[in-house]
Amino acid sequence: MIPNPILKRLGFADDDRVAIIHTDDIGMCQATVSAFADLVDFGLISSGAVMVPCPWFPQVAAYCRQHPQVDLGVHLTLTSEHDDCRWGPISTRDPTSGLIDEEGYFYRQSEQVQERGNAAAVQLELEAQVARALTAGIDVTHVDTHMGTVAHPKFIPVYLQLAVQHGLPPMILRLDEAGWRKMGMDSETAAFAAQLVQQWEAQGLPLLDHLLALPLDQPADRVERAKKAFDSLPPGLTHFIIHPAQDTPELRAITPNWQGRVADYRALISEELRDYVRNSGVQVIGYRPLRELMRAKQ
């Protein structure tokens, strides 16, 4: 594909490597909130996203009211994957919505929601999550998706409508047809998605070139793994995902991949990694500049 036109609008060259260092799953537990606050102060991360239905959302909102400059989006949540700490929709308790499992929570897997979820119910739930974040005083900068659940033909139109309605950049990759097929789409859906990408970009919607994450099942040598990941960034705009959390009994009780989350926190608060990234040639930005560009086009 041609170089991302958003780069030039941001003042970068076509071959610049630009990254949003993004903290996922904020509010899942207390350890994610305190880790995010530390990392904001440290200055290497550039953005994050809150899980509105989760137990620690009120603390995230309180932190954002006290720190209005924080770049925070809504991590649109339609799944509840853990066994010992679960959450459900904030818009409905109706099982016919297709959002609620037999235990009364969100389904654990994205595929279950994509198969059973009613598109109208999903739209109401996503709208409710953004509305709650805004009402709580969060200056929402973007919308992305927990576990990639909205990345389905049934839900993407709802997701994009929400993003445009609020003037919030979505987490959407600017892939061509071949790229969408590599992501698992059939030929017909991939062709449709590629056509939509062209339309969205022509309308000035900021789109991403690449998506990269540090795998949670490889906690060892995290700083070195992160260095290699930054070295491998290609030209374009990359959404670089981390899942940092402090080491607490609550975190250990909730998720078996707690070590990877703690490793992310320790790596991203490392002066060694911060200095490395700052000298790497990677340009680090948040979502707020993309939001302002998007709103200027509306």
C-alpha positions, 0 to 999 in steps of 0.5 A, a space after each residue: 500500500 502507499 505510505 500512510 497519509 496520516 504521517 505527513 499530517 502529523 509532520 513525519 516523513 513517509 519512512 518514519 517509524 512512529 509508535 503508540 506505546 499503549 497500555 492495555 487492560 487498565 482497570 482489570 485489577 488494582 495492579 494495572 491502575 497503579 502500574 499505569 500511574 507509575 508509567 505515565 510519570 516515568 514517561 515512556 508509554 504514550 497511551 492506554 485504555 480502560 476496561 469500563 465494565 471492570 471493578 477498578 474503573 472508578 479508580 481509573 476515572 478518579 486518576 484521570 480527573 486528577 491528571 486530565 492530560 493523560 492519554 486514555 481511550 476505552 478498551 471496548 470490552 465484550 469478554 470476561 476471560 478469567 475464572 476468578 474475577 469476572 464482569 459483564 455488560 453495563 447496558 443489559 442483563 437480558 440473555 437474548 442480547 447474546 452477550 451473557 453466558 450461563 453464569 451471568 457474565 460476558 463470554 470468555 472467548 471472542 468467538 462466542 460473542 461473535 457467534 451469539 452477540 446481537 449487533 444491536 445489543 453490542 452497539 448499545 453496550 459499546 455506546 454505554 461504555 464510552 458514555 460512562 467513561 465520558 460522564 466519569 470525567 475521562 477525556 477519551 482519546 480513542 477506542 480500541 478492542 479487548 481481545 480483538 472482539 469487535 474485529 468481526 464483520 458483524 461488529 466493525 460497522 458498529 465500532 466505526 459508527 461509534 468512533 465517528 460519532 464521538 470523533 475518536 480514532 479507532 484501532 483499525 489496520 490499513 490492510 489491503 485484501 491480501 493483508 486481511 486474508 492473512 488475518 484469517 478472513 475469507 476472500 469475499 470479506 477481505 475484499 470488502 474490508 480492503 474497500 472499506 479501508 480505502 473509503 475510511 482513509 479517503 474520509 480522513 479517518 486515521 488508521 494504523 499500519 501495524 499492530 505489535 505486542 510483547 507476548 505475555 507467555 515470555 516474561 524472561 529478558 523482557 527489556 531485551 525482548 522489548 529492544 528487539 521489538 522496537 528495532 523490528 518496527 517497520 516504517 509507518 504507524 504502529 500500535 505497540 501493546 503492553 499489559 503492565 501490572 504491579 506484582 500483587 496477590 490480586 493479580 496473581 489470583 486473577 491471571 496465570 500470565 501475571 508474570 508477563 504483566 509484571 515483566 512488562 511493568 518492570 521493563 517499561 519503567 526501566 531507564 535502560 529501555 527508556 534511553 534505548 527507545 529515545 535513541 532508536 529513531 522511533 518517534 513515540 506519540 499518543 492518540 490525542 494528536 490523531 483525535 485532533 486530526 480526525 476532529 479537524 476533518 469532521 
